[in-house]
Each structure stands twice: as C-alpha cells, then as structure tokens.
Amino acid sequence: MVALNKISLRERKKHETREKLIKAAVSLAVAHGAAKVRVEDIAAAANVSPRTFNNYFPSKEAAMLDILLQAGKLISNSINDISPDLSTDAAVRTAIISGFPEVPRRDWLSQVILMYNDPDLVLERRRIDGQIEIMAAKAIALREGVDEKRDIYPRLAAATMIATVHVAMEHWLSSETEDGFRETLGQVLDRVSIAHC
C-alpha cells in the first residue's frame, strides 16, 4: 500500500484515480460479470475518460485483478525486509500473510468469488501468477544468496508460495467460516514448508 503522506500531490491524485478505477472495475464485474463490462463503463463509473483508463491499465481484466498483482508485489518486496535471523521459510510465510488485507469475510467475499470463479478472468490470473512467480523467485534468490537462473530452489519456492495461496483461497471460498482470509491462509501455511518443498 502506498504511504500517501510521503508522496506529492500529483502522485496522490494518480493513486486516487487508480483506486477509483479498480473499485469501479471490480464493482461492475461483481454485479454484471467480467464479460459484460466494457472499459467505457469502468471509465464512466470512475468519472474519467477511457483514455485515462488506458493510461493506468492495459485491459479491464488487469484492473479487475489488480489486487492480486499488488499483493504479489508487496509479498515479493517484503521477503528481504524481514529479519535475516529468520529462516527463508519463516520470512516467506510472514511476507505472504502481510500481503493480504485483514478484512472480514463478508467484505471481501464477492471480490474473491469474482477472481476465482469468473471464466473471463482465468487467463489474466495466470498471467499475474507468472509475474508474481518471477518477482518472488528473485526475492528468494537474493535472500538465499543464489542465482535464480542456476539454482532451481527460488523458482520452486515461489511456485509453491503461489500454489499455497490458491489452495488457501479455494478452501476459504468453499468453507462456511466467518474468519477473514488471513486466518485460513495462516492455517494452510502451517502445513507447508516453502523452504523444503
């Protein structure tokens, strides 16, 4: 998340516009399905032009799933900010948990259902997964002091991380728990060793 008190007015306005576009894209997709939403609809709902939308996102799907990409960036950037006294496994676990908002189930459920159940978003979700895997592998390689192009471990650990999040998300969706996603994610992570996959 951007620290708004540390950025210029211009950057703050850009951030606010981006957030408005994301909110409009998700709300419209939840209400009508991704296939029925046009870029023009999202732009109109956010009170901007379609051209402005295109300055922020390459597609409507990218706006609808931006929360996943931002979580992936936050996780990847956090891996090396965590104390070097912790194992890579513990650091990745901590980073994953911090990458998702701590919100009640009811406040996030419709967006997660959209991300995981709308067939028009499957390809974009896979594309984002690929981006996150590369970012996370680089971060893990840096923490381990290895070359991710020569050592298979960072890429394998990153792929395991992504799979773990997806399994946790699907389990959370299918359960009737009132817990927020973070609690379910923590329970799933307790059963996985990222470092010894």
Secondary structure per residue as TSV (DSSP state, phi and psi in degrees):
chain	resnum	aa	ss	phi	psi
A	1	M	-	360.0	140.4
A	2	V	-	-77.3	134.8
A	3	A	-	-81.5	99.6
A	4	L	G	-66.3	-24.0
A	5	N	G	-76.2	-8.5
A	6	K	G	-109.5	9.1
A	7	I	S	-120.7	160.8
A	8	S	-	-70.3	165.1
A	9	L	H	-59.3	-41.2
A	10	R	H	-61.2	-45.6
A	11	E	H	-65.9	-36.4
A	12	R	H	-63.6	-42.6
A	13	K	H	-64.4	-40.4
A	14	K	H	-62.3	-42.8
A	15	H	H	-62.5	-43.6
A	16	E	H	-64.4	-40.2
A	17	T	H	-63.2	-44.8
A	18	R	H	-58.5	-46.0
A	19	E	H	-63.7	-39.2
A	20	K	H	-62.9	-41.2
A	21	L	H	-64.9	-42.5
A	22	I	H	-62.7	-47.7
A	23	K	H	-60.4	-43.7
A	24	A	H	-64.6	-43.9
A	25	A	H	-61.7	-45.7
A	26	V	H	-67.8	-45.7
A	27	S	H	-59.6	-45.1
A	28	L	H	-66.5	-40.3
A	29	A	H	-67.4	-39.5
A	30	V	H	-63.2	-41.3
A	31	A	H	-74.3	-36.7
A	32	H	H	-121.9	-10.9
A	33	G	-	91.0	142.4
A	34	A	G	-58.4	-38.3
A	35	A	G	-63.3	-30.0
A	36	K	G	-89.3	-4.9
A	37	V	-	-95.1	133.1
A	38	R	-	-107.3	158.1
A	39	V	H	-55.1	-39.8
A	40	E	H	-60.8	-36.5
A	41	D	H	-66.0	-43.3
A	42	I	H	-64.2	-46.1
A	43	A	H	-60.4	-44.1
A	44	A	H	-63.3	-42.0
A	45	A	H	-65.2	-28.4
A	46	A	T	-95.4	2.9
A	47	N	T	59.8	41.4
A	48	V	S	-133.6	172.5
A	49	S	-	-85.5	157.3
A	50	P	H	-56.9	-33.4
A	51	R	H	-62.7	-40.8
A	52	T	H	-62.4	-43.1
A	53	F	H	-54.3	-47.1
A	54	N	H	-67.0	-19.0
A	55	N	H	-73.2	-21.6
A	56	Y	H	-102.7	-35.3
A	57	F	-	-136.4	142.9
A	58	P	S	-77.2	-17.7
A	59	S	S	-160.0	163.8
A	60	K	H	-64.9	-35.2
A	61	E	H	-63.2	-37.9
A	62	A	H	-62.8	-38.8
A	63	A	H	-68.5	-40.9
A	64	M	H	-64.3	-31.4
A	65	L	T	-109.8	15.3
A	66	D	H	-58.6	-31.2
A	67	I	H	-58.3	-34.5
A	68	L	H	-68.4	-44.2
A	69	L	H	-64.8	-41.9
A	70	Q	H	-66.0	-38.0
A	71	A	H	-62.7	-42.8
A	72	G	H	-62.3	-40.9
A	73	K	H	-65.2	-43.7
A	74	L	H	-61.7	-44.5
A	75	I	H	-61.7	-49.5
A	76	S	H	-62.2	-42.0
A	77	N	H	-69.9	-27.1
A	78	S	H	-79.6	-24.4
A	79	I	T	-54.3	-41.2
A	80	N	T	-92.9	-1.3
A	81	D	T	-88.5	-11.2
A	82	I	S	-84.5	144.9
A	83	S	-	-44.6	131.0
A	84	P	T	-66.9	-11.3
A	85	D	T	-70.2	-22.3
A	86	L	S	-83.4	150.2
A	87	S	-	-67.1	162.7
A	88	T	H	-59.6	-40.9
A	89	D	H	-55.2	-49.8
A	90	A	H	-67.2	-37.9
A	91	A	H	-65.7	-44.2
A	92	V	H	-65.0	-41.3
A	93	R	H	-59.8	-47.8
A	94	T	H	-61.2	-42.5
A	95	A	H	-64.4	-41.6
A	96	I	H	-61.6	-48.0
A	97	I	H	-59.1	-42.7
A	98	S	H	-70.5	-15.6
A	99	G	T	-79.0	-7.8
A	100	F	S	-121.3	142.1
A	101	P	-	-68.2	146.7
A	102	E	-	-93.2	85.9
A	103	V	-	-127.8	152.8
A	104	P	-	-61.6	153.4
A	105	R	H	-51.9	-47.1
A	106	R	H	-61.7	-27.8
A	107	D	H	-81.1	-15.4
A	108	W	H	-122.2	-12.0
A	109	L	H	-59.5	-47.2
A	110	S	H	-63.0	-35.4
A	111	Q	H	-69.8	-39.1
A	112	V	H	-68.9	-39.7
A	113	I	H	-59.2	-43.2
A	114	L	H	-58.9	-49.7
A	115	M	H	-60.9	-37.1
A	116	Y	H	-100.0	-21.3
A	117	N	H	-111.7	-14.1
A	118	D	-	-81.7	115.3
A	119	P	G	-61.7	-23.8
A	120	D	G	-75.9	-5.5
A	121	L	G	-109.1	-0.6
A	122	V	H	-60.0	-48.6
A	123	L	H	-63.9	-40.3
A	124	E	H	-66.6	-38.5
A	125	R	H	-63.6	-39.7
A	126	R	H	-65.1	-39.6
A	127	R	H	-62.6	-43.5
A	128	I	H	-64.9	-41.5
A	129	D	H	-55.9	-42.6
A	130	G	H	-62.5	-42.0
A	131	Q	H	-63.1	-44.6
A	132	I	H	-65.4	-39.9
A	133	E	H	-59.4	-43.0
A	134	I	H	-65.2	-45.7
A	135	M	H	-62.3	-46.1
A	136	A	H	-67.1	-39.0
A	137	A	H	-61.9	-41.1
A	138	K	H	-63.6	-42.2
A	139	A	H	-65.5	-42.4
A	140	I	H	-66.6	-40.5
A	141	A	H	-61.6	-41.3
A	142	L	H	-63.5	-43.6
A	143	R	H	-64.6	-38.3
A	144	E	H	-82.6	-14.5
A	145	G	T	72.0	36.4
A	146	V	-	-125.2	165.4
A	147	D	-	-92.3	115.9
A	148	E	T	-66.7	-15.9
A	149	K	T	-82.5	-21.3
A	150	R	T	-104.6	-31.4
A	151	D	-	-103.2	124.9
A	152	I	S	-73.6	-20.8
A	153	Y	H	-55.5	-49.1
A	154	P	H	-58.9	-41.9
A	155	R	H	-68.2	-40.1
A	156	L	H	-64.8	-42.6
A	157	A	H	-64.9	-40.3
A	158	A	H	-65.4	-42.5
A	159	A	H	-64.5	-38.7
A	160	T	H	-64.3	-40.2
A	161	M	H	-58.6	-48.0
A	162	I	H	-64.8	-44.1
A	163	A	H	-61.6	-39.2
A	164	T	H	-63.2	-43.0
A	165	V	H	-63.2	-42.6
A	166	H	H	-64.8	-42.5
A	167	V	H	-62.7	-43.5
A	168	A	H	-62.4	-42.0
A	169	M	H	-64.7	-44.7
A	170	E	H	-67.4	-37.2
A	171	H	H	-65.5	-43.2
A	172	W	H	-62.8	-40.8
A	173	L	H	-63.6	-40.5
A	174	S	H	-82.8	-13.6
A	175	S	S	-86.9	168.5
A	176	E	-	-107.6	17.2
A	177	T	-	-64.3	149.2
A	178	E	-	-94.1	-0.6
A	179	D	S	-63.7	151.1
A	180	G	-	-70.3	164.9
A	181	F	H	-61.2	-35.1
A	182	R	H	-56.2	-39.2
A	183	E	H	-65.8	-44.9
A	184	T	H	-63.7	-42.6
A	185	L	H	-59.2	-43.5
A	186	G	H	-60.8	-40.8
A	187	Q	H	-65.0	-40.3
A	188	V	H	-68.4	-42.9
A	189	L	H	-62.8	-29.5
A	190	D	T	-62.3	-20.6
A	191	R	T	-102.7	5.0
A	192	V	-	-126.0	140.5
A	193	S	-	-110.5	107.2
A	194	I	S	-64.2	-37.5
A	195	A	T	-76.6	-19.5
A	196	H	T	-123.9	37.9
A	197	C	-	-75.5	360.0
